[in-house]
Amino acid sequence: MDRVAAFFAALAGIALLLIFALEMVEIILRNLFGRSTMFADEMCGYLNVGVVFLGLAYTLARGGFIRVEMVYRHLKGAAKRAADWYAVIVSLAFASTLLYQMVKYTIYSFVNDVRSPEVTATPQYIPQLLVVIGVSVLVVQLLVFAARRCRGLP
């Protein structure tokens, strides 16, 4: 699972580089030639979705999610374990619900040929798939995280 998370994190990194490149092209075109790509903002928005959602599982695996450290650092022993389990269970419930709703929404967008109102008329299921893939990997990562914690339990 760690390799899968790292793979999607690498894709998120590539998406970030593409955002940079696309924005640089847009800046150069506007400043030097008085023109625009007419799609840079839209594509950068979709790529930003990729950066966020494709990087979720890797962020979890590396302990990068935000916690309320002011409270968490004072917890010890059983209270700390309970807080960890609470966070995993709530995160798993939230991510599973999000995944279910996004799968339904992506199917709806595909079946009804929902497109962006921009110049590109991008089929919306394409960027929505980034969310579905990213949250799917996050759910599996959360399950792996919970399973690893359960190994040491009697």
DSSP file with accessible surface (Angstrom, degrees, kcal/mol):
  #  RESIDUE AA STRUCTURE BP1 BP2  ACC     N-H-->O    O-->H-N    N-H-->O    O-->H-N    TCO  KAPPA ALPHA  PHI   PSI    X-CA   Y-CA   Z-CA
    1    1 A M     >        0   0   58      0, 0.0     4,-2.7     0, 0.0     5,-0.2   0.000 360.0 360.0 360.0 -34.2    0.0    0.0    0.0
    2    2 A D  H  >  +     0   0   61      1,-0.2     4,-2.4     2,-0.2     5,-0.1   0.883 360.0  49.8 -62.2 -36.7    2.9    2.3    0.7
    3    3 A R  H  > S+     0   0  223      2,-0.2     4,-2.4     1,-0.2    -1,-0.2   0.885 110.1  50.1 -68.0 -39.3    4.1    2.0   -2.9
    4    4 A V  H  > S+     0   0   65      2,-0.2     4,-2.3     1,-0.2     5,-0.2   0.940 111.9  47.6 -63.1 -46.7    0.6    2.7   -4.2
    5    5 A A  H  X S+     0   0    1     -4,-2.7     4,-2.2     1,-0.2    53,-0.4   0.910 112.4  49.7 -61.1 -41.0    0.4    5.8   -2.0
    6    6 A A  H  X S+     0   0   38     -4,-2.4     4,-2.3    -5,-0.2    -1,-0.2   0.884 108.2  54.0 -66.2 -37.6    3.8    6.9   -3.2
    7    7 A F  H  X S+     0   0  116     -4,-2.4     4,-2.1     2,-0.2    -2,-0.2   0.942 111.4  43.9 -60.6 -48.2    2.9    6.4   -6.8
    8    8 A F  H  X S+     0   0   39     -4,-2.3     4,-2.2     1,-0.2    -1,-0.2   0.847 110.6  55.6 -69.6 -29.7   -0.2    8.6   -6.5
    9    9 A A  H  X S+     0   0   22     -4,-2.2     4,-2.3    -5,-0.2    -1,-0.2   0.898 106.4  51.5 -65.5 -38.3    1.9   11.2   -4.6
   10   10 A A  H  X S+     0   0   56     -4,-2.3     4,-2.4     2,-0.2    -2,-0.2   0.913 108.7  50.6 -64.2 -40.5    4.3   11.2   -7.5
   11   11 A L  H  X S+     0   0   61     -4,-2.1     4,-2.5     1,-0.2    -2,-0.2   0.896 108.6  52.4 -62.5 -38.4    1.3   11.8   -9.8
   12   12 A A  H  X S+     0   0    8     -4,-2.2     4,-2.1     2,-0.2    -2,-0.2   0.902 108.5  51.0 -63.1 -39.6    0.3   14.7   -7.5
   13   13 A G  H  X S+     0   0   33     -4,-2.3     4,-2.2     2,-0.2    -2,-0.2   0.904 109.2  49.9 -63.5 -40.8    3.8   16.1   -7.8
   14   14 A I  H  X S+     0   0   92     -4,-2.4     4,-2.5     2,-0.2    -2,-0.2   0.916 108.7  52.8 -64.4 -41.1    3.6   15.9  -11.6
   15   15 A A  H  X S+     0   0    9     -4,-2.5     4,-2.2     1,-0.2    -2,-0.2   0.902 107.8  51.9 -60.3 -38.7    0.3   17.7  -11.5
   16   16 A L  H  X S+     0   0   98     -4,-2.1     4,-2.2     1,-0.2    -1,-0.2   0.918 109.5  48.8 -64.8 -41.1    1.9   20.4   -9.4
   17   17 A L  H  X S+     0   0  121     -4,-2.2     4,-2.8     1,-0.2    -1,-0.2   0.892 109.5  52.7 -65.0 -37.9    4.7   20.8  -12.0
   18   18 A L  H  X S+     0   0   89     -4,-2.5     4,-2.9     2,-0.2     5,-0.2   0.884 106.8  52.7 -64.9 -37.5    2.1   21.0  -14.7
   19   19 A I  H  X S+     0   0   30     -4,-2.2     4,-2.6     2,-0.2     5,-0.2   0.947 110.8  47.7 -60.1 -47.9    0.3   23.8  -12.9
   20   20 A F  H  X S+     0   0  134     -4,-2.2     4,-2.3     2,-0.2    -2,-0.2   0.942 114.3  45.9 -58.0 -48.5    3.6   25.7  -12.7
   21   21 A A  H  X S+     0   0   48     -4,-2.8     4,-2.5     1,-0.2    -2,-0.2   0.926 113.5  48.7 -63.6 -43.8    4.3   25.2  -16.4
   22   22 A L  H  X S+     0   0   32     -4,-2.9     4,-2.4     1,-0.2    -1,-0.2   0.909 112.2  48.3 -64.9 -40.6    0.8   26.1  -17.5
   23   23 A E  H  X S+     0   0   59     -4,-2.6     4,-2.6    -5,-0.2    -1,-0.2   0.889 110.4  52.0 -67.2 -37.4    0.8   29.2  -15.4
   24   24 A M  H  X S+     0   0   76     -4,-2.3     4,-2.7    -5,-0.2     5,-0.2   0.925 109.9  48.9 -64.3 -43.1    4.2   30.2  -16.7
   25   25 A V  H  X S+     0   0   70     -4,-2.5     4,-2.9     2,-0.2     5,-0.2   0.930 111.9  49.5 -60.2 -44.7    3.0   29.8  -20.3
   26   26 A E  H  X S+     0   0    6     -4,-2.4     4,-2.5     2,-0.2     5,-0.2   0.926 111.6  48.1 -61.7 -44.0   -0.1   31.9  -19.5
   27   27 A I  H  X S+     0   0   80     -4,-2.6     4,-2.6     2,-0.2     5,-0.3   0.933 113.9  46.6 -63.4 -45.6    2.0   34.7  -17.9
   28   28 A I  H  X>S+     0   0   79     -4,-2.7     4,-2.7     1,-0.2     5,-0.6   0.940 113.2  48.9 -63.6 -46.2    4.4   34.8  -20.8
   29   29 A L  H  X5S+     0   0   51     -4,-2.9     6,-1.9    -5,-0.2     4,-1.5   0.916 115.3  44.0 -61.0 -42.8    1.7   34.8  -23.4
   30   30 A R  H  X5S+     0   0  131     -4,-2.5     4,-0.7     4,-0.3    -1,-0.2   0.912 120.0  39.5 -69.2 -43.2   -0.2   37.6  -21.6
   31   31 A N  H  <5S+     0   0  126     -4,-2.6    -2,-0.2    -5,-0.2    -3,-0.2   0.848 127.4  29.4 -79.1 -35.3    2.8   39.8  -21.0
   32   32 A L  H  <5S+     0   0  126     -4,-2.7    -3,-0.2    -5,-0.3    -2,-0.2   0.785 135.9  21.1 -94.7 -31.0    4.7   39.3  -24.2
   33   33 A F  H  <<S-     0   0  136     -4,-1.5    -3,-0.2    -5,-0.6    -2,-0.1   0.437  90.8-124.2-121.0  -2.8    2.0   38.7  -26.7
   34   34 A G  S  < S+     0   0   68     -4,-0.7    -4,-0.3    -5,-0.4     2,-0.2   0.785  74.5 113.9  64.8  26.0   -1.2   40.1  -25.2
   35   35 A R        -     0   0  186     -6,-1.9     2,-0.3    -7,-0.1    -1,-0.2  -0.751  51.9-147.7-122.4 172.0   -2.9   36.6  -25.6
   36   36 A S        -     0   0   36     -2,-0.2   -10,-0.1    -3,-0.1    -9,-0.0  -0.967  23.8-130.9-138.9 154.7   -4.2   33.9  -23.4
   37   37 A T        -     0   0   25     -2,-0.3    -1,-0.1     1,-0.1   -11,-0.0   0.730  37.3-146.2 -72.8 -22.7   -4.5   30.2  -23.6
   38   38 A M  S    S+     0   0  120      1,-0.1    81,-0.4   -12,-0.0    82,-0.2   0.421  87.0  56.0  70.8   0.0   -8.1   30.6  -22.5
   39   39 A F  S  > S+     0   0   78     80,-0.1     4,-2.6    79,-0.1     5,-0.3   0.409  70.2  99.1-136.3  -1.0   -8.0   27.3  -20.6
   40   40 A A  H  > S+     0   0    2      1,-0.2     4,-2.8     2,-0.2     5,-0.2   0.907  85.4  49.1 -59.9 -45.8   -5.1   27.7  -18.1
   41   41 A D  H  > S+     0   0  113      2,-0.2     4,-1.9     1,-0.2    -1,-0.2   0.928 113.7  46.4 -60.9 -44.2   -7.3   28.6  -15.1
   42   42 A E  H  > S+     0   0   20      2,-0.2     4,-2.0     1,-0.2    -2,-0.2   0.952 115.1  45.1 -63.9 -48.9   -9.7   25.7  -15.7
   43   43 A M  H  X S+     0   0   47     -4,-2.6     4,-2.8     1,-0.2     5,-0.2   0.890 111.1  53.2 -65.5 -37.9   -6.9   23.1  -16.2
   44   44 A C  H  X S+     0   0   12     -4,-2.8     4,-2.2    -5,-0.3    -1,-0.2   0.874 106.9  53.9 -64.9 -34.6   -5.0   24.4  -13.2
   45   45 A G  H  X S+     0   0   36     -4,-1.9     4,-1.7    -5,-0.2    -2,-0.2   0.929 110.6  45.3 -62.7 -45.0   -8.1   24.0  -11.2
   46   46 A Y  H  X S+     0   0   41     -4,-2.0     4,-1.8     1,-0.2    -2,-0.2   0.910 113.1  50.2 -65.0 -42.3   -8.5   20.3  -12.3
   47   47 A L  H  X S+     0   0   39     -4,-2.8     4,-2.5     1,-0.2    -1,-0.2   0.873 106.2  56.3 -64.0 -34.6   -4.8   19.7  -11.7
   48   48 A N  H  X S+     0   0   87     -4,-2.2     4,-2.5     2,-0.2    -1,-0.2   0.895 103.7  53.5 -64.7 -38.5   -5.1   21.2   -8.2
   49   49 A V  H  X S+     0   0   43     -4,-1.7     4,-2.7     1,-0.2     5,-0.4   0.929 109.3  50.0 -59.0 -42.4   -7.8   18.7   -7.4
   50   50 A G  H  X S+     0   0    2     -4,-1.8     4,-2.2     1,-0.2     5,-0.4   0.917 108.3  52.0 -62.1 -43.9   -5.3   16.0   -8.5
   51   51 A V  H  X S+     0   0   34     -4,-2.5     4,-0.9     2,-0.2    -2,-0.2   0.945 116.1  40.3 -57.9 -48.5   -2.6   17.5   -6.2
   52   52 A V  H  < S+     0   0   73     -4,-2.5     4,-0.3     2,-0.2     3,-0.2   0.973 123.1  34.9 -67.6 -54.8   -4.9   17.4   -3.2
   53   53 A F  H >< S+     0   0   49     -4,-2.7     3,-0.8     1,-0.2     4,-0.4   0.852 115.4  52.3 -78.0 -33.6   -6.7   14.1   -3.6
   54   54 A L  H 3< S+     0   0   14     -4,-2.2     4,-0.3    -5,-0.4    -1,-0.2   0.753 111.0  50.9 -73.1 -19.8   -4.0   12.0   -5.2
   55   55 A G  T 3X S+     0   0   11     -4,-0.9     4,-2.3    -5,-0.4    -1,-0.2   0.473  84.0  92.0 -93.2  -1.2   -1.7   13.0   -2.3
   56   56 A L  H <> S+     0   0   34     -3,-0.8     4,-2.3    -4,-0.3     5,-0.2   0.931  86.0  45.4 -61.6 -50.2   -4.1   12.2    0.6
   57   57 A A  H  > S+     0   0    2     -4,-0.4     4,-2.7    77,-0.2    -1,-0.2   0.906 113.9  49.6 -64.0 -39.6   -3.0    8.6    1.2
   58   58 A Y  H  > S+     0   0   84    -53,-0.4     4,-1.9    -4,-0.3    -1,-0.2   0.913 109.3  52.4 -64.7 -40.9    0.7    9.5    1.1
   59   59 A T  H  <>S+     0   0   50     -4,-2.3     5,-3.1     1,-0.2     6,-0.4   0.914 111.0  47.3 -61.3 -42.5    0.1   12.3    3.5
   60   60 A L  H ><5S+     0   0   25     -4,-2.3     3,-1.6     1,-0.2    -2,-0.2   0.940 110.2  52.3 -62.9 -46.0   -1.6    9.9    5.9
   61   61 A A  H 3<5S+     0   0   31     -4,-2.7    -1,-0.2     1,-0.3    -2,-0.2   0.829 112.2  46.1 -61.2 -31.0    1.2    7.4    5.6
   62   62 A R  T 3<5S-     0   0  142     -4,-1.9    -1,-0.3    -5,-0.2    -2,-0.2   0.352 115.3-113.1 -94.8   5.0    3.8   10.0    6.4
   63   63 A G  T < 5S+     0   0   58     -3,-1.6    -3,-0.2    -4,-0.2    -2,-0.1   0.798  73.5 135.6  71.6  30.0    1.9   11.5    9.4
   64   64 A G      < +     0   0   49     -5,-3.1    -4,-0.2    -6,-0.2     2,-0.1   0.440  28.5 113.2 -93.1  -0.9    1.2   14.7    7.6
   65   65 A F  S    S-     0   0   80     -6,-0.4     2,-0.3    -5,-0.2    -9,-0.0  -0.445  74.6-105.7 -72.1 149.7   -2.4   15.2    8.5
   66   66 A I        +     0   0  169     -2,-0.1     2,-0.3     2,-0.0    -1,-0.1  -0.523  41.3 178.4 -77.9 133.9   -3.2   18.1   10.8
   67   67 A R        -     0   0  119     -2,-0.3     2,-1.8    -3,-0.0     3,-0.2  -0.868  45.0-100.0-124.6 165.9   -4.1   17.3   14.4
   68   68 A V    >>  +     0   0   99     -2,-0.3     4,-2.9     1,-0.2     3,-1.1  -0.642  45.7 179.3 -85.1  83.1   -4.9   19.5   17.3
   69   69 A E  H 3> S+     0   0   81     -2,-1.8     4,-2.3     1,-0.3     5,-0.2   0.802  71.1  68.9 -60.6 -30.0   -1.4   19.2   18.7
   70   70 A M  H 34 S+     0   0  131      1,-0.2    -1,-0.3    -3,-0.2     4,-0.1   0.884 116.6  25.1 -58.1 -36.3   -2.2   21.5   21.6
   71   71 A V  H X4 S+     0   0   85     -3,-1.1     3,-1.4     2,-0.1     4,-0.4   0.889 120.5  56.5 -90.5 -46.7   -4.5   18.7   23.0
   72   72 A Y  H >< S+     0   0   27     -4,-2.9     3,-1.5     1,-0.3    -3,-0.2   0.849  99.3  58.6 -60.1 -39.0   -2.9   15.6   21.4
   73   73 A R  T 3< S+     0   0  144     -4,-2.3    -1,-0.3     1,-0.3    -3,-0.1   0.708 102.4  55.7 -68.7 -17.0    0.6   16.2   22.8
   74   74 A H  T <  S+     0   0  129     -3,-1.4    -1,-0.3    -5,-0.2     2,-0.2   0.565  87.2  99.4 -89.6  -7.6   -0.8   16.1   26.4
   75   75 A L    <   -     0   0   46     -3,-1.5     2,-0.3    -4,-0.4    -3,-0.0  -0.552  52.3-175.1 -81.7 144.4   -2.4   12.6   25.9
   76   76 A K    >>  -     0   0  155     -2,-0.2     3,-1.4     4,-0.0     4,-0.8  -0.946  43.2 -26.5-135.6 153.9   -0.7    9.6   27.2
   77   77 A G  H 3> S+     0   0   42     -2,-0.3     4,-2.2     1,-0.3     5,-0.2  -0.096 127.1   8.0  52.8-123.6   -1.2    5.8   27.1
   78   78 A A  H 3> S+     0   0   67      1,-0.2     4,-2.6     2,-0.2    -1,-0.3   0.848 130.1  55.3 -63.6 -35.9   -4.8    4.7   26.7
   79   79 A A  H <> S+     0   0   49     -3,-1.4     4,-2.3     2,-0.2    -1,-0.2   0.906 109.2  47.5 -65.6 -39.0   -6.1    8.2   26.1
   80   80 A K  H  X S+     0   0   77     -4,-0.8     4,-2.4     2,-0.2    -2,-0.2   0.913 112.8  48.5 -67.9 -42.7   -3.7    8.7   23.2
   81   81 A R  H  X S+     0   0  143     -4,-2.2     4,-2.7     2,-0.2    -2,-0.2   0.908 111.3  50.8 -63.1 -40.5   -4.6    5.3   21.7
   82   82 A A  H  X S+     0   0   60     -4,-2.6     4,-2.8     1,-0.2    -2,-0.2   0.911 110.0  49.5 -63.5 -41.1   -8.3    6.1   22.0
   83   83 A A  H  X S+     0   0   30     -4,-2.3     4,-2.4     2,-0.2    -2,-0.2   0.904 110.9  50.4 -64.8 -39.9   -7.7    9.5   20.3
   84   84 A D  H  X S+     0   0   23     -4,-2.4     4,-2.3     2,-0.2    -2,-0.2   0.936 113.0  45.4 -61.5 -47.6   -5.9    7.7   17.5
   85   85 A W  H  X S+     0   0   69     -4,-2.7     4,-2.9     2,-0.2     5,-0.2   0.901 111.3  52.7 -64.6 -41.3   -8.7    5.1   17.0
   86   86 A Y  H  X S+     0   0  161     -4,-2.8     4,-2.8     1,-0.2     5,-0.3   0.939 110.5  48.1 -58.4 -46.4  -11.3    7.9   17.2
   87   87 A A  H  X S+     0   0   48     -4,-2.4     4,-2.5     1,-0.2    -2,-0.2   0.910 113.3  47.5 -62.8 -41.3   -9.5    9.8   14.4
   88   88 A V  H  X S+     0   0   10     -4,-2.3     4,-2.8     2,-0.2    -2,-0.2   0.939 114.3  46.0 -66.8 -45.1   -9.1    6.7   12.3
   89   89 A I  H  X S+     0   0  106     -4,-2.9     4,-2.5     2,-0.2    -2,-0.2   0.936 116.0  44.4 -65.2 -46.1  -12.8    5.6   12.7
   90   90 A V  H  X S+     0   0   64     -4,-2.8     4,-2.8    -5,-0.2     5,-0.2   0.925 115.2  49.1 -65.6 -41.4  -14.1    9.1   12.0
   91   91 A S  H  X S+     0   0   48     -4,-2.5     4,-3.1    -5,-0.3     5,-0.3   0.912 111.6  49.1 -63.2 -41.7  -11.8    9.6    9.1
   92   92 A L  H  X S+     0   0   36     -4,-2.8     4,-2.5    -5,-0.2     5,-0.2   0.918 112.3  48.0 -65.1 -41.7  -12.8    6.2    7.6
   93   93 A A  H  X S+     0   0   55     -4,-2.5     4,-2.2    -5,-0.2    -2,-0.2   0.934 115.5  44.8 -64.1 -45.0  -16.5    7.0    8.0
   94   94 A F  H  X S+     0   0  142     -4,-2.8     4,-2.8     2,-0.2    -2,-0.2   0.949 115.4  46.0 -64.8 -48.0  -16.0   10.4    6.4
   95   95 A A  H  X S+     0   0    4     -4,-3.1     4,-2.8    -5,-0.2    -2,-0.2   0.895 112.8  50.7 -65.1 -38.2  -13.8    9.2    3.5
   96   96 A S  H  X S+     0   0   49     -4,-2.5     4,-2.5    -5,-0.3    -1,-0.2   0.912 112.0  47.2 -66.0 -41.2  -16.1    6.2    2.8
   97   97 A T  H  X S+     0   0   85     -4,-2.2     4,-2.5    -5,-0.2     5,-0.2   0.929 113.1  48.7 -64.5 -44.5  -19.2    8.6    2.7
   98   98 A L  H  X S+     0   0   51     -4,-2.8     4,-2.8     2,-0.2     5,-0.2   0.922 111.5  50.3 -60.5 -43.9  -17.3   11.0    0.4
   99   99 A L  H  X S+     0   0   34     -4,-2.8     4,-2.6     2,-0.2     5,-0.2   0.940 110.5  48.9 -60.9 -47.2  -16.2    8.1   -1.8
  100  100 A Y  H  X S+     0   0  137     -4,-2.5     4,-2.2     1,-0.2    -2,-0.2   0.938 114.6  44.6 -58.7 -48.0  -19.8    6.8   -2.1
  101  101 A Q  H  X S+     0   0   93     -4,-2.5     4,-2.5     1,-0.2    -1,-0.2   0.883 113.6  49.9 -66.5 -39.5  -21.2   10.2   -2.9
  102  102 A M  H  X S+     0   0   32     -4,-2.8     4,-2.8    -5,-0.2    -1,-0.2   0.870 108.3  52.6 -70.1 -34.4  -18.4   11.0   -5.4
  103  103 A V  H  X S+     0   0   56     -4,-2.6     4,-2.5    -5,-0.2     5,-0.2   0.949 112.0  46.4 -63.4 -46.1  -18.9    7.7   -7.2
  104  104 A K  H  X S+     0   0  100     -4,-2.2     4,-2.4    -5,-0.2    -2,-0.2   0.929 115.1  46.5 -59.1 -45.1  -22.6    8.4   -7.6
  105  105 A Y  H  X S+     0   0  120     -4,-2.5     4,-2.6     2,-0.2    -2,-0.2   0.888 111.7  50.5 -67.2 -39.3  -21.9   12.0   -8.8
  106  106 A T  H  X S+     0   0   10     -4,-2.8     4,-2.3     2,-0.2    -1,-0.2   0.915 110.9  48.8 -66.6 -41.8  -19.2   10.8  -11.2
  107  107 A I  H  X S+     0   0   97     -4,-2.5     4,-3.1     2,-0.2     5,-0.3   0.929 111.3  50.7 -62.1 -44.0  -21.5    8.2  -12.7
  108  108 A Y  H  X S+     0   0  133     -4,-2.4     4,-2.5    -5,-0.2    -2,-0.2   0.930 110.7  48.6 -58.0 -46.6  -24.2   10.9  -13.0
  109  109 A S  H  <>S+     0   0    0     -4,-2.6     5,-2.3     2,-0.2     4,-0.3   0.884 114.2  46.4 -62.9 -38.1  -21.8   13.2  -14.8
  110  110 A F  H ><5S+     0   0  124     -4,-2.3     3,-1.1     3,-0.2    -2,-0.2   0.954 114.4  45.4 -69.1 -49.5  -20.7   10.5  -17.2
  111  111 A V  H 3<5S+     0   0  103     -4,-3.1    -2,-0.2     1,-0.3    -1,-0.2   0.885 119.7  40.9 -62.6 -39.4  -24.2    9.3  -18.0
  112  112 A N  T 3<5S-     0   0   87     -4,-2.5    -1,-0.3    -5,-0.3    -2,-0.2   0.329 106.2-125.3 -94.0   6.8  -25.6   12.8  -18.5
  113  113 A D  T < 5 -     0   0   87     -3,-1.1     2,-0.3    -4,-0.3    -3,-0.2   0.891  35.9-170.0  49.9  49.6  -22.5   14.1  -20.3
  114  114 A V      < -     0   0   44     -5,-2.3    10,-2.7    -6,-0.2    11,-0.4  -0.550   7.1-175.0 -71.9 128.8  -22.0   17.0  -17.9
  115  115 A R  B     -A  123   0A 118     -2,-0.3     7,-0.1     8,-0.3     6,-0.1  -0.892  29.5 -97.6-126.6 157.3  -19.4   19.3  -19.3
  116  116 A S        -     0   0    9      6,-2.2     5,-0.1    -2,-0.3   -74,-0.0  -0.379  27.7-129.1 -69.0 151.0  -17.7   22.5  -18.0
  117  117 A P  S    S+     0   0  128      0, 0.0    -1,-0.1     0, 0.0     2,-0.0   0.363  78.7 102.1 -82.7   9.5  -19.1   25.8  -19.2
  118  118 A E  S >  S-     0   0  107      4,-0.1     3,-1.0     1,-0.1   -79,-0.1  -0.216  94.7 -89.3 -85.8 179.3  -15.6   26.8  -20.3
  119  119 A V  T 3  S+     0   0  107    -81,-0.4   -80,-0.1     1,-0.3    -1,-0.1   0.855 125.5  52.7 -56.8 -37.8  -14.0   26.9  -23.7
  120  120 A T  T 3  S-     0   0   52    -82,-0.2    -1,-0.3     1,-0.1   -81,-0.1   0.720  88.8-149.6 -74.8 -22.6  -12.8   23.3  -23.4
  121  121 A A    <   -     0   0   36     -3,-1.0    -2,-0.1     1,-0.2    -1,-0.1   0.906  24.7-164.0  49.2  47.0  -16.2   21.9  -22.4
  122  122 A T        -     0   0   18     -7,-0.1    -6,-2.2     1,-0.1     2,-0.3  -0.378  24.3-112.2 -63.1 129.1  -14.3   19.3  -20.4
  123  123 A P  B >   -A  115   0A  23      0, 0.0     3,-1.5     0, 0.0    -8,-0.3  -0.493  26.1-140.7 -60.5 126.0  -16.4   16.3  -19.4
  124  124 A Q  T 3> S+     0   0   39    -10,-2.7     4,-1.8    -2,-0.3     5,-0.2   0.695  92.8  72.5 -70.9 -17.7  -16.7   16.7  -15.7
  125  125 A Y  H 3> S+     0   0   65    -11,-0.4     4,-1.9   -16,-0.2    -1,-0.3   0.797  88.6  65.8 -67.2 -22.8  -16.4   13.0  -14.9
  126  126 A I  H <> S+     0   0   85     -3,-1.5     4,-0.8     2,-0.2     3,-0.3   0.982 108.3  34.2 -66.1 -55.5  -12.6   13.3  -15.8
  127  127 A P  H >> S+     0   0   10      0, 0.0     4,-1.0     0, 0.0     3,-0.6   0.864 115.5  59.3 -68.0 -27.7  -11.6   15.6  -12.9
  128  128 A Q  H 3X S+     0   0   15     -4,-1.8     4,-2.2     1,-0.2     3,-0.3   0.850  96.5  61.6 -66.7 -30.9  -14.2   13.9  -10.7
  129  129 A L  H 3X S+     0   0   72     -4,-1.9     4,-3.1    -3,-0.3     5,-0.3   0.831  95.8  60.8 -62.3 -31.6  -12.4   10.6  -11.2
  130  130 A L  H <X S+     0   0   47     -4,-0.8     4,-2.5    -3,-0.6    -1,-0.2   0.905 106.3  46.1 -61.0 -39.6   -9.3   12.2   -9.6
  131  131 A V  H  X S+     0   0   15     -4,-1.0     4,-2.9    -3,-0.3     5,-0.3   0.940 113.1  49.2 -67.1 -46.1  -11.4   12.6   -6.4
  132  132 A V  H  X S+     0   0   21     -4,-2.2     4,-2.3     1,-0.2    -2,-0.2   0.934 114.7  44.4 -59.5 -47.1  -12.7    9.0   -6.6
  133  133 A I  H  X S+     0   0   67     -4,-3.1     4,-2.4     2,-0.2     5,-0.2   0.950 115.3  47.6 -63.7 -48.7   -9.3    7.6   -7.2
  134  134 A G  H  X S+     0   0    2     -4,-2.5     4,-2.0    -5,-0.3   -77,-0.2   0.919 115.0  44.2 -61.2 -43.5   -7.6    9.7   -4.4
  135  135 A V  H  X S+     0   0    1     -4,-2.9     4,-2.7     2,-0.2    -1,-0.2   0.875 110.5  56.1 -72.2 -33.6  -10.3    9.0   -1.8
  136  136 A S  H  X S+     0   0   43     -4,-2.3     4,-2.2    -5,-0.3    -2,-0.2   0.941 109.8  45.3 -59.7 -46.6  -10.3    5.2   -2.8
  137  137 A V  H  X S+     0   0   17     -4,-2.4     4,-2.7     1,-0.2    -2,-0.2   0.895 111.8  53.1 -65.7 -37.2   -6.6    5.0   -2.1
  138  138 A L  H  X S+     0   0   17     -4,-2.0     4,-2.7    -5,-0.2    -2,-0.2   0.927 107.6  50.7 -62.9 -44.0   -7.1    7.0    1.2
  139  139 A V  H  X S+     0   0   17     -4,-2.7     4,-2.3     2,-0.2    -2,-0.2   0.939 112.5  46.3 -60.3 -45.4   -9.8    4.6    2.4
  140  140 A V  H  X S+     0   0   68     -4,-2.2     4,-2.7     1,-0.2    -1,-0.2   0.924 111.7  51.9 -63.4 -41.4   -7.5    1.6    1.7
  141  141 A Q  H  X S+     0   0    1     -4,-2.7     4,-2.8     1,-0.2    -2,-0.2   0.901 109.3  50.1 -62.4 -39.9   -4.7    3.4    3.4
  142  142 A L  H  X S+     0   0    4     -4,-2.7     4,-2.6     2,-0.2    -1,-0.2   0.901 110.7  49.5 -64.6 -40.0   -6.9    4.0    6.5
  143  143 A L  H  X S+     0   0   91     -4,-2.3     4,-2.7     2,-0.2    -2,-0.2   0.916 112.4  47.4 -64.7 -41.5   -7.9    0.3    6.5
  144  144 A V  H  X S+     0   0   36     -4,-2.7     4,-2.7     2,-0.2     5,-0.2   0.920 110.8  52.4 -63.6 -43.1   -4.2   -0.7    6.3
  145  145 A F  H  X S+     0   0   52     -4,-2.8     4,-1.7     1,-0.2    -2,-0.2   0.938 112.4  45.0 -58.3 -45.5   -3.4    1.8    9.1
  146  146 A A  H  X S+     0   0   16     -4,-2.6     4,-1.9     1,-0.2    -2,-0.2   0.909 112.1  51.9 -66.3 -41.7   -6.1    0.3   11.3
  147  147 A A  H  X S+     0   0   54     -4,-2.7     4,-1.2     1,-0.2    -1,-0.2   0.899 108.0  51.5 -62.9 -40.3   -5.0   -3.3   10.4
  148  148 A R  H  < S+     0   0  104     -4,-2.7     4,-0.5     1,-0.2    -1,-0.2   0.877 110.7  48.8 -63.9 -37.2   -1.4   -2.5   11.4
  149  149 A R  H  < S+     0   0   99     -4,-1.7     3,-0.5    -5,-0.2    -1,-0.2   0.822 108.7  54.1 -69.2 -33.1   -2.6   -1.1   14.7
  150  150 A C  H >< S+     0   0   60     -4,-1.9     3,-1.6     1,-0.2    -1,-0.2   0.723  88.7  78.7 -74.5 -22.7   -4.7   -4.2   15.3
  151  151 A R  T 3< S+     0   0  197     -4,-1.2    -1,-0.2     1,-0.3    -2,-0.1   0.869  95.2  46.3 -55.1 -39.5   -1.8   -6.6   14.9
  152  152 A G  T 3  S+     0   0   72     -4,-0.5    -1,-0.3    -3,-0.5    -2,-0.1   0.508  90.7 103.9 -85.4  -1.9   -0.4   -6.0   18.3
  153  153 A L    <         0   0   95     -3,-1.6    -3,-0.0    -4,-0.2    -4,-0.0  -0.548 360.0 360.0 -82.5 144.6   -3.8   -6.2   20.1
  154  154 A P              0   0  173      0, 0.0    -1,-0.1     0, 0.0    -2,-0.0  -0.291 360.0 360.0 -71.9 360.0   -4.6   -9.4   22.1
